[in-house]
Each structure stands twice: as C-alpha cells, then as structure tokens.
Amino acid sequence: MYVSQVIMAPLTNIELVSFFIIITARRFSFKSLISVYIFAFLEIMTYGFHVWSINYLYVWAVLVLIVIPLRKIDNVVLYTVVSGLFGMAFGVLCSVPYFIIGGISTGIAYIITGISFDIPHCIGNTVLTAILYIPITKAFNYILNKTLK
C-alpha cells in the first residue's frame, strides 16, 4: 500500500490503496486493519502529522468495514462499484475533522471544494479495480494458498 501510494503520489487522488484494502479485507477480515494502520503510520512518518493524518486513522477503516460483510462475494463489478463509490465519498468522509474544528460552514466548504478531487478519485478507483481485481485476486490467493498450507 505504502509503496504504491508513494509511487503514484504525482497523480492527484489516483491510488491503489483502496484496491489493496479491498483485496486484504476480503481475505483477512478485521486483521486487515493491521495493514491499514501500518500504512497510515508510514504515511505520517513520511509526510508528517496534519489533519489528513486523522482522516487516515478512520477513513481507510471505513472501507474495511464496508468490505467485510461482502467478502464472501467474489464479483469484480461489486468491488469496482464499492471502490468507485468510496473514491467519490472520500472527501465527505475526510470532512469530519473540519466540521469539528471549524463548524458546519467549514465542513461544507471542505466537501464542496473537494469535489474536483473526488471525481478523479472515483474514476481512478473504478478503472484500477476493474482492470486489476481479477488478476491480482488470483495471484494473491495463489500465493497465500501456497504459503499458508
């Protein structure tokens, strides 16, 4: 997750983190939160602590909690939709600290100004998940089945 985020950082809000969280949450359920918090810790250690750091401590966990009840369903369309909708909702989810710190007007302003970032996030998540879901899931399951025997 971390390496993909660093490599793809120049592409604003185009990332593989959502995809990797979906894949790991499907396989490891709540244990996938360990990788989420290691990722968040590495990001904070690399870029410093800021409001986005607070977001990373709960927003990615929300995606895990969305995927866990669906994890038995192996359907590329389902996870492509989940990933795309999560990309679109990312800004709303990240607005929580702004509502708390600055009030309703600040939270709403954050959501409105973030729409231009959420749209490419949605498109990127959708396209990447649609393309990568089947081959990466097969490879991930193959490797885990070989190593966890």
LINDA-V800484 format. One record per pair of residues at least 12 apart in sequence whose C-alpha atoms are under 10 Angstrom apart, sorted by the first residue. I is the first residue (numbers start at 1). GAP is how many residues later the second one is. Records with the same first field share a line. If there is no record, write none. Layout:
I->GAP  GAP
//
This chain:
1->14  15  16  17  18  19  20  34  35  37  38  39  41
2->14  15  33  34  36  37  38  39  40  41
3->13  14  36  39  40
4->12  13  16
5->12  34  38
6->37  40
11->109  110  113
12->105  106  108  109  112
13->74  77  104  105  106  107  108  109  110  111  112
14->73  103  104  106  107  108  109  110  111  113  114
15->72  106  109  110  113
16->108  109  112  113  116
17->19  22  43  108
18->42  45  46  64  65  66  68  69  107  110  111
19->44  60  61  63  64  65  106  107  109  110  111  113  114  117
20->12  15  16  109  113  116  117
21->12  14  15  39  40  42  43  46  62
22->38  41  42  43  44  45  46  49  57  58  60  61  107  111
23->41  44  48  56  106  110  113  114  117  118
24->12  40  43  44  47  113  116
25->36  38  39  40  41  42  43  44  45  46
26->38  41  42  43  44  45  46  47  48  111
27->41  44  45  110  113  114  117
28->36  40  43
29->35  36  38  39  40  42
30->31  34  35  37  38
31->33
32->29  32  36
33->27  28  31  32
34->27
36->20  21  22  23  24  25  28
37->19  20  21  23  24
39->17  18  21
40->13  14  15  16  17  18  20
41->12  15  16
43->13
44->12
51->43  44  46  47
52->42  43  45
53->41
54->40  42  43
55->35  36  38  39  40  41  42
56->38
58->35  36
59->27  30  31  32  33  34  35  37
60->26  30  33
62->24  31
63->19  20  23  27
66->16  20
67->12  15  16
74->59  60  63
75->58  59
76->53  54  55  56  57  58  61
77->49  52  53  56
78->52
79->46  47  50  51  54
80->42  45  46  47  48  49  50  51  52  53
81->41  44  45  48  49
82->40  43  44  47
83->38  39  40  41  42  43  44  45  46  47
84->34  35  36  37  38  39  40  41  42  43  44  45  46
85->33  34  36  37  38  40  41
86->32  35  36  39  40
87->30  31  32  33  34  35  36  37  38  39
88->26  27  28  29  30  31  32  33  34  35  37
89->22  26  29  30  32  33
90->21  24  25  27  28  29  31  32
91->19  20  21  22  23  24  25  26  27  28  30
92->15  16  18  19  20  22  23  26
93->18
94->13  16  17  20
95->12  13  14  15  16  19
96->12  14  15
98->12  13
//
